[in-house]
């Protein structure tokens, strides 16, 4: 594992995003027992791949210096937020049943 990837995995924001993505994966599979590690590793790869390009180095600015951690956090957050919104849109929403007015009996 590269040093950059190791450092990203230590970042609390990245770990939170991995946890959120793993939860969504588990939820989409109806919380299938015994697949927690699979979901975590998949989520880890998805989140890390959004931050690290194919060459394995952290996103950098045009001058070759590493991008500020705030930029890395934003890059990692975008796909997670998009997936949460996407999964929320896909789920059908049922309308709440109407409340019926109860007539009071005259005394």
PyMOL CGO cylinders between C-alpha atoms (Angstrom):
from pymol import cmd
from pymol.cgo import CYLINDER

trace = [
    CYLINDER, 0.00, 0.00, 0.00, 1.39, 3.39, -0.90, 0.3, 1, 1, 1, 1, 1, 1,
    CYLINDER, 1.39, 3.39, -0.90, 2.27, 5.94, 1.76, 0.3, 1, 1, 1, 1, 1, 1,
    CYLINDER, 2.27, 5.94, 1.76, -0.30, 8.34, 0.35, 0.3, 1, 1, 1, 1, 1, 1,
    CYLINDER, -0.30, 8.34, 0.35, -3.07, 5.74, 0.56, 0.3, 1, 1, 1, 1, 1, 1,
    CYLINDER, -3.07, 5.74, 0.56, -2.03, 4.86, 4.10, 0.3, 1, 1, 1, 1, 1, 1,
    CYLINDER, -2.03, 4.86, 4.10, -2.17, 8.52, 5.09, 0.3, 1, 1, 1, 1, 1, 1,
    CYLINDER, -2.17, 8.52, 5.09, -5.60, 8.92, 3.49, 0.3, 1, 1, 1, 1, 1, 1,
    CYLINDER, -5.60, 8.92, 3.49, -6.90, 5.92, 5.44, 0.3, 1, 1, 1, 1, 1, 1,
    CYLINDER, -6.90, 5.92, 5.44, -5.79, 7.64, 8.65, 0.3, 1, 1, 1, 1, 1, 1,
    CYLINDER, -5.79, 7.64, 8.65, -7.81, 10.74, 7.75, 0.3, 1, 1, 1, 1, 1, 1,
    CYLINDER, -7.81, 10.74, 7.75, -11.02, 10.89, 9.80, 0.3, 1, 1, 1, 1, 1, 1,
    CYLINDER, -11.02, 10.89, 9.80, -13.04, 12.43, 6.96, 0.3, 1, 1, 1, 1, 1, 1,
    CYLINDER, -13.04, 12.43, 6.96, -12.00, 9.72, 4.51, 0.3, 1, 1, 1, 1, 1, 1,
    CYLINDER, -12.00, 9.72, 4.51, -12.75, 6.97, 7.04, 0.3, 1, 1, 1, 1, 1, 1,
    CYLINDER, -12.75, 6.97, 7.04, -16.19, 8.45, 7.69, 0.3, 1, 1, 1, 1, 1, 1,
    CYLINDER, -16.19, 8.45, 7.69, -16.89, 8.49, 3.96, 0.3, 1, 1, 1, 1, 1, 1,
    CYLINDER, -16.89, 8.49, 3.96, -15.76, 4.87, 3.69, 0.3, 1, 1, 1, 1, 1, 1,
    CYLINDER, -15.76, 4.87, 3.69, -18.07, 3.94, 6.56, 0.3, 1, 1, 1, 1, 1, 1,
    CYLINDER, -18.07, 3.94, 6.56, -21.02, 5.75, 4.95, 0.3, 1, 1, 1, 1, 1, 1,
    CYLINDER, -21.02, 5.75, 4.95, -20.39, 4.06, 1.60, 0.3, 1, 1, 1, 1, 1, 1,
    CYLINDER, -20.39, 4.06, 1.60, -20.01, 0.64, 3.23, 0.3, 1, 1, 1, 1, 1, 1,
    CYLINDER, -20.01, 0.64, 3.23, -23.30, 1.17, 5.04, 0.3, 1, 1, 1, 1, 1, 1,
    CYLINDER, -23.30, 1.17, 5.04, -25.04, 2.06, 1.78, 0.3, 1, 1, 1, 1, 1, 1,
    CYLINDER, -25.04, 2.06, 1.78, -23.61, -1.04, 0.10, 0.3, 1, 1, 1, 1, 1, 1,
    CYLINDER, -23.61, -1.04, 0.10, -24.81, -3.20, 2.98, 0.3, 1, 1, 1, 1, 1, 1,
    CYLINDER, -24.81, -3.20, 2.98, -28.22, -1.55, 2.92, 0.3, 1, 1, 1, 1, 1, 1,
    CYLINDER, -28.22, -1.55, 2.92, -28.55, -2.17, -0.83, 0.3, 1, 1, 1, 1, 1, 1,
    CYLINDER, -28.55, -2.17, -0.83, -27.87, -5.87, -0.13, 0.3, 1, 1, 1, 1, 1, 1,
    CYLINDER, -27.87, -5.87, -0.13, -30.40, -5.98, 2.74, 0.3, 1, 1, 1, 1, 1, 1,
    CYLINDER, -30.40, -5.98, 2.74, -27.59, -6.18, 5.34, 0.3, 1, 1, 1, 1, 1, 1,
    CYLINDER, -27.59, -6.18, 5.34, -26.54, -9.67, 4.21, 0.3, 1, 1, 1, 1, 1, 1,
    CYLINDER, -26.54, -9.67, 4.21, -24.72, -11.31, 7.13, 0.3, 1, 1, 1, 1, 1, 1,
    CYLINDER, -24.72, -11.31, 7.13, -21.03, -12.15, 6.74, 0.3, 1, 1, 1, 1, 1, 1,
    CYLINDER, -21.03, -12.15, 6.74, -20.37, -9.61, 3.97, 0.3, 1, 1, 1, 1, 1, 1,
    CYLINDER, -20.37, -9.61, 3.97, -19.27, -6.69, 6.16, 0.3, 1, 1, 1, 1, 1, 1,
    CYLINDER, -19.27, -6.69, 6.16, -15.61, -6.95, 5.17, 0.3, 1, 1, 1, 1, 1, 1,
    CYLINDER, -15.61, -6.95, 5.17, -16.51, -7.16, 1.47, 0.3, 1, 1, 1, 1, 1, 1,
    CYLINDER, -16.51, -7.16, 1.47, -18.61, -4.01, 1.73, 0.3, 1, 1, 1, 1, 1, 1,
    CYLINDER, -18.61, -4.01, 1.73, -15.91, -2.18, 3.70, 0.3, 1, 1, 1, 1, 1, 1,
    CYLINDER, -15.91, -2.18, 3.70, -13.15, -3.06, 1.22, 0.3, 1, 1, 1, 1, 1, 1,
    CYLINDER, -13.15, -3.06, 1.22, -15.33, -2.13, -1.75, 0.3, 1, 1, 1, 1, 1, 1,
    CYLINDER, -15.33, -2.13, -1.75, -16.20, 1.19, -0.14, 0.3, 1, 1, 1, 1, 1, 1,
    CYLINDER, -16.20, 1.19, -0.14, -12.54, 1.79, 0.68, 0.3, 1, 1, 1, 1, 1, 1,
    CYLINDER, -12.54, 1.79, 0.68, -11.52, 1.25, -2.93, 0.3, 1, 1, 1, 1, 1, 1,
    CYLINDER, -11.52, 1.25, -2.93, -14.31, 3.49, -4.25, 0.3, 1, 1, 1, 1, 1, 1,
    CYLINDER, -14.31, 3.49, -4.25, -13.52, 6.37, -1.92, 0.3, 1, 1, 1, 1, 1, 1,
    CYLINDER, -13.52, 6.37, -1.92, -9.74, 6.11, -2.30, 0.3, 1, 1, 1, 1, 1, 1,
    CYLINDER, -9.74, 6.11, -2.30, -10.02, 5.89, -6.10, 0.3, 1, 1, 1, 1, 1, 1,
    CYLINDER, -10.02, 5.89, -6.10, -11.85, 9.21, -6.14, 0.3, 1, 1, 1, 1, 1, 1,
    CYLINDER, -11.85, 9.21, -6.14, -8.95, 10.83, -4.30, 0.3, 1, 1, 1, 1, 1, 1,
    CYLINDER, -8.95, 10.83, -4.30, -6.04, 9.04, -5.97, 0.3, 1, 1, 1, 1, 1, 1,
    CYLINDER, -6.04, 9.04, -5.97, -5.68, 9.03, -9.75, 0.3, 1, 1, 1, 1, 1, 1,
    CYLINDER, -5.68, 9.03, -9.75, -4.49, 5.87, -11.54, 0.3, 1, 1, 1, 1, 1, 1,
    CYLINDER, -4.49, 5.87, -11.54, -0.80, 6.60, -10.89, 0.3, 1, 1, 1, 1, 1, 1,
    CYLINDER, -0.80, 6.60, -10.89, -1.30, 6.28, -7.12, 0.3, 1, 1, 1, 1, 1, 1,
    CYLINDER, -1.30, 6.28, -7.12, -0.34, 9.80, -6.12, 0.3, 1, 1, 1, 1, 1, 1,
    CYLINDER, -0.34, 9.80, -6.12, -2.56, 12.27, -4.37, 0.3, 1, 1, 1, 1, 1, 1,
    CYLINDER, -2.56, 12.27, -4.37, -4.39, 14.81, -6.47, 0.3, 1, 1, 1, 1, 1, 1,
    CYLINDER, -4.39, 14.81, -6.47, -2.03, 17.69, -7.08, 0.3, 1, 1, 1, 1, 1, 1,
    CYLINDER, -2.03, 17.69, -7.08, -2.23, 21.26, -8.20, 0.3, 1, 1, 1, 1, 1, 1,
    CYLINDER, -2.23, 21.26, -8.20, -0.85, 22.46, -11.52, 0.3, 1, 1, 1, 1, 1, 1,
    CYLINDER, -0.85, 22.46, -11.52, 2.52, 23.30, -9.91, 0.3, 1, 1, 1, 1, 1, 1,
    CYLINDER, 2.52, 23.30, -9.91, 3.07, 19.65, -8.88, 0.3, 1, 1, 1, 1, 1, 1,
    CYLINDER, 3.07, 19.65, -8.88, 2.54, 20.23, -5.16, 0.3, 1, 1, 1, 1, 1, 1,
    CYLINDER, 2.54, 20.23, -5.16, -0.03, 18.08, -3.36, 0.3, 1, 1, 1, 1, 1, 1,
    CYLINDER, -0.03, 18.08, -3.36, -3.50, 19.52, -3.20, 0.3, 1, 1, 1, 1, 1, 1,
    CYLINDER, -3.50, 19.52, -3.20, -4.53, 20.99, 0.15, 0.3, 1, 1, 1, 1, 1, 1,
    CYLINDER, -4.53, 20.99, 0.15, -6.33, 18.49, 2.39, 0.3, 1, 1, 1, 1, 1, 1,
    CYLINDER, -6.33, 18.49, 2.39, -9.53, 20.53, 2.03, 0.3, 1, 1, 1, 1, 1, 1,
    CYLINDER, -9.53, 20.53, 2.03, -9.48, 19.91, -1.74, 0.3, 1, 1, 1, 1, 1, 1,
    CYLINDER, -9.48, 19.91, -1.74, -8.86, 16.20, -1.15, 0.3, 1, 1, 1, 1, 1, 1,
    CYLINDER, -8.86, 16.20, -1.15, -11.79, 16.05, 1.26, 0.3, 1, 1, 1, 1, 1, 1,
    CYLINDER, -11.79, 16.05, 1.26, -14.07, 17.75, -1.26, 0.3, 1, 1, 1, 1, 1, 1,
    CYLINDER, -14.07, 17.75, -1.26, -12.98, 15.36, -4.02, 0.3, 1, 1, 1, 1, 1, 1,
    CYLINDER, -12.98, 15.36, -4.02, -13.68, 12.36, -1.79, 0.3, 1, 1, 1, 1, 1, 1,
    CYLINDER, -13.68, 12.36, -1.79, -17.02, 13.71, -0.60, 0.3, 1, 1, 1, 1, 1, 1,
    CYLINDER, -17.02, 13.71, -0.60, -18.58, 14.38, -3.99, 0.3, 1, 1, 1, 1, 1, 1,
    CYLINDER, -18.58, 14.38, -3.99, -19.06, 10.75, -5.10, 0.3, 1, 1, 1, 1, 1, 1,
    CYLINDER, -19.06, 10.75, -5.10, -20.36, 9.70, -1.68, 0.3, 1, 1, 1, 1, 1, 1,
    CYLINDER, -20.36, 9.70, -1.68, -22.91, 12.50, -1.60, 0.3, 1, 1, 1, 1, 1, 1,
    CYLINDER, -22.91, 12.50, -1.60, -23.92, 11.76, -5.19, 0.3, 1, 1, 1, 1, 1, 1,
    CYLINDER, -23.92, 11.76, -5.19, -24.47, 8.07, -4.37, 0.3, 1, 1, 1, 1, 1, 1,
    CYLINDER, -24.47, 8.07, -4.37, -26.55, 8.93, -1.29, 0.3, 1, 1, 1, 1, 1, 1,
    CYLINDER, -26.55, 8.93, -1.29, -28.73, 11.24, -3.34, 0.3, 1, 1, 1, 1, 1, 1,
    CYLINDER, -28.73, 11.24, -3.34, -28.93, 8.67, -6.14, 0.3, 1, 1, 1, 1, 1, 1,
    CYLINDER, -28.93, 8.67, -6.14, -30.04, 5.89, -3.78, 0.3, 1, 1, 1, 1, 1, 1,
    CYLINDER, -30.04, 5.89, -3.78, -32.58, 8.20, -2.14, 0.3, 1, 1, 1, 1, 1, 1,
    CYLINDER, -32.58, 8.20, -2.14, -34.08, 9.08, -5.52, 0.3, 1, 1, 1, 1, 1, 1,
    CYLINDER, -34.08, 9.08, -5.52, -34.30, 5.44, -6.60, 0.3, 1, 1, 1, 1, 1, 1,
    CYLINDER, -34.30, 5.44, -6.60, -36.27, 4.35, -3.53, 0.3, 1, 1, 1, 1, 1, 1,
    CYLINDER, -36.27, 4.35, -3.53, -40.02, 4.66, -4.06, 0.3, 1, 1, 1, 1, 1, 1,
    CYLINDER, -40.02, 4.66, -4.06, -41.76, 6.82, -1.51, 0.3, 1, 1, 1, 1, 1, 1,
    CYLINDER, -41.76, 6.82, -1.51, -45.22, 5.92, -0.31, 0.3, 1, 1, 1, 1, 1, 1,
    CYLINDER, -45.22, 5.92, -0.31, -47.60, 8.67, 0.64, 0.3, 1, 1, 1, 1, 1, 1,
    CYLINDER, -47.60, 8.67, 0.64, -48.68, 8.71, 4.26, 0.3, 1, 1, 1, 1, 1, 1,
    CYLINDER, -48.68, 8.71, 4.26, -52.23, 7.51, 4.81, 0.3, 1, 1, 1, 1, 1, 1,
    CYLINDER, -52.23, 7.51, 4.81, -54.77, 10.26, 5.30, 0.3, 1, 1, 1, 1, 1, 1,
    CYLINDER, -54.77, 10.26, 5.30, -56.18, 10.82, 8.74, 0.3, 1, 1, 1, 1, 1, 1,
    CYLINDER, -56.18, 10.82, 8.74, -59.88, 10.43, 8.94, 0.3, 1, 1, 1, 1, 1, 1,
    CYLINDER, -59.88, 10.43, 8.94, -61.91, 12.93, 10.85, 0.3, 1, 1, 1, 1, 1, 1,
    CYLINDER, -61.91, 12.93, 10.85, -63.65, 11.39, 13.81, 0.3, 1, 1, 1, 1, 1, 1,
    CYLINDER, -63.65, 11.39, 13.81, -67.19, 12.59, 14.31, 0.3, 1, 1, 1, 1, 1, 1,
    CYLINDER, -67.19, 12.59, 14.31, -68.16, 13.21, 17.87, 0.3, 1, 1, 1, 1, 1, 1,
    CYLINDER, -68.16, 13.21, 17.87, -71.46, 11.75, 18.96, 0.3, 1, 1, 1, 1, 1, 1,
    CYLINDER, -71.46, 11.75, 18.96, -73.99, 14.30, 20.19, 0.3, 1, 1, 1, 1, 1, 1,
    CYLINDER, -73.99, 14.30, 20.19, -74.89, 13.85, 23.84, 0.3, 1, 1, 1, 1, 1, 1,
]
cmd.load_cgo(trace, "trace")
